[in-house]
Amino acid sequence: MISEKMKPLMENNSAIRTMFEEGDKMRAKYGRDQVYDFSLGNPDAPTPPEVNQAICDIVKEEPDLILHGYMSNAGFEDVRETIAQHINKTQGTNFSMKNILMTVGAASGLNVALKTILNPGEEVVIFTPYFLEYNWYVNNFDGAVVQAKTEPTTFQPDLAAFESCISDRTRVVLINSPHNPTGVVYSEETIKGIASILEKKQKELNRTIFIIADEPYRELAYDGINVPYVTKYYDNTIVAYSYSKSLSLPGERIGYLVIPDELEESELVFDTASNANRIIGCVNAPSLQQKVIGRCVDAKVDLSYYDKNRKALYEGLKECGFECIMPQGAFYLFVKSPVEDEAEFCQAAKKYNILMVPGSAFAGPGYVRLAYCVSYETIVNSMPGFKKLAAEYGL
Amino acid sequence: MISEKMKPLMENNSAIRTMFEEGDKMRAKYGRDQVYDFSLGNPDAPTPPEVNQAICDIVKEEPDLILHGYMSNAGFEDVRETIAQHINKTQGTNFSMKNILMTVGAASGLNVALKTILNPGEEVVIFTPYFLEYNWYVNNFDGAVVQAKTEPTTFQPDLAAFESCISDRTRVVLINSPHNPTGVVYSEETIKGIASILEKKQKELNRTIFIIADEPYRELAYDGINVPYVTKYYDNTIVAYSYSKSLSLPGERIGYLVIPDELEESELVFDTASNANRIIGCVNAPSLQQKVIGRCVDAKVDLSYYDKNRKALYEGLKECGFECIMPQGAFYLFVKSPVEDEAEFCQAAKKYNILMVPGSAFAGPGYVRLAYCVSYETIVNSMPGFKKLAAEYGL
């Protein structure tokens, strides 16, 4: 009954579903607080109180038919201008509303961007490991993913390997920093290195290559680390942003694309992306949530909520003898499996009611991903289990 | 810079933009209330007060992380069950939450449905005239639109012509009732006729053919006319619904798909559609608006607002001598152009500050569409202009 293109995706989906169902069974059997579920990247820091206040204020203050009505497919102009000025203030850029396109979260923003610029058969280079749903988005437009490897210990891009991945079919380089699943933040040096290779390749191949910077975790960066704003280093950059993590609003589906003036034929690309937003069926980002962002542009979840978890989990695992790098951003820890087959390691962890995702689900075999967007207690209470697990592997 | 697939769509878009810009220029020159703009299908009946009340209540009563958080890609289970029961109550169906998939409006719902079932090269049969954005959606999945003609005076499907449109490549018949741009409601006889042809063709061709019933105007049906619920007449029916018109919430992007148990491999199709919702980048319908629907499932805009306009415009135009059928639903009137080239007629109307859309924009040449989702005053005040326009054409 279902389309040929969806069939393989549904098979993959059953595997994920099986994992969820297993977690549910465990919770039913042992009790919710006795299961240490690190499998889901679901933001759980409290939504800033400004958000709900803004919702009530807006509903009282704004005329219904405008608030709930259609606007330009790119979004409300006042909201777009507010966001542009906010980025300018925090990143030293020079955007205005004509560079900001409101989208149904970053996932839809990525689809809008790819619909706008990607032709069938063209290549999208992505650094491993990575969020495998990117494959779906590229597949939506019949593009091909080319995996570029990263340095084995730092997960920063291997620039020589990256350069060899660029071909006369490359259309997009998709980067994600702070990074899912490693928690790495790409350094300024890395961004400059990527940019300089792409500048050279654009000339050499006489074609435009875009960076799409997927940045839903931009605000989740710890210890004051700098997350370079990619448009400042490479002209043909489109940024995809989401408020899912910065405001703990993932269900509301609100985000934006940045299409800078410096991007080639910027105005045409922007207009085309606005239309793509319509053509893929979104039409526009949800109107009330756009207005919420207009009023809450400075709001942020309490970063210390995740930071406390980050430190506790990292330190706890290191103490057990596990090998991992300290994440600089996002809410994930990428831990080296003590055995090559990390699925076996995940299976063993279930004995201690610990749920983790095999790195192969992120094109990163030999590792496991732990999402620490959980309660602090979950982390503390999971530690005896991790200790036993480590002992099992002779750590 | 832009993808090959988007290029032709952008050319078409410039024509629409030119029309809007012309309207804006007119408004600037003559004043907003001196321009009679019937070009936009933008709901303008007041949003029912229950909606804003529900928004404020929900924000106060529901836990933030659930309210604004991720849920199943199909939507909140309680909301889906509420909607299922509402349809059962009003239509005599037998749905439950497992038949209801929340979507980012009907436009996205249609894309989810097509992503789920349509293969490249397969055909989607659509009755003319029709909302041409359907072409985009079919094109998103590399399908082909086959236009089926309707009866010249009633715009009810010509069943003999329809039957000849069904081939061994037909996958979907897309119907829309109440209808944009004609305001026609498909009678029970019509729906039965379509269903019986499809039953026969499914057997004859040994393939599954789906009806997708796009029903954003379902609640806008006048004089108590019955709008048959298509799932009751044909098993392989998917309904796409939106609250854009029934609650005047088009900017909020909230709607649903109905995938009945009777549909072949219903469960697989439902699961695939849930995943398609994720894969096209929507992930889920906006969470707060889902909850709003859960509380406002019985709310409706005041139908008399549009009905008054419908009668005034229809009677006014008939009095002028124009030829049109009385619309039974939606908020459009499809008027026969007094000359073959309806673009010329639209151009002539601009002299009287009247803006209408040429029927060719709906694959319905020789007609013009007037959207009467405008103030009553706009209709009354436009009449002297229509009289002069009629006189120009010797009516």
Interface residues (C-beta under 8 A of the other chain):
Chain A: M1 I2 S3 E4 K5 M6 L9 M10 N13 N42 P43 D44 P46 T47 V51 N52 I55 C56 V59 K60 D64 L65 L67 H68 G69 Y70 M71 V104 G105 A107 S108 G109 L110 N111 V112 K115 T116 I117 L118 N119 E133 W136 Y137 N140 F141 T208 S248 L249 P250 G251 E252 R253 I254 E264 E265 L268 V269 D271 T272 N275 A276 R278 I279 I280 G281 C282 V283 N284 A285 P286 S287 L288 Q289
Chain B: M1 I2 S3 E4 K5 M6 L9 M10 N13 N42 P43 D44 P46 T47 V51 N52 I55 C56 V59 K60 D64 L65 L67 H68 G69 Y70 M71 V104 G105 A107 S108 G109 L110 N111 V112 K115 T116 I117 L118 N119 E133 W136 Y137 N140 F141 T208 S248 L249 P250 G251 E252 R253 I254 E264 E265 L268 V269 D271 T272 N275 A276 R278 I279 I280 G281 C282 V283 N284 A285 P286 S287 L288 Q289
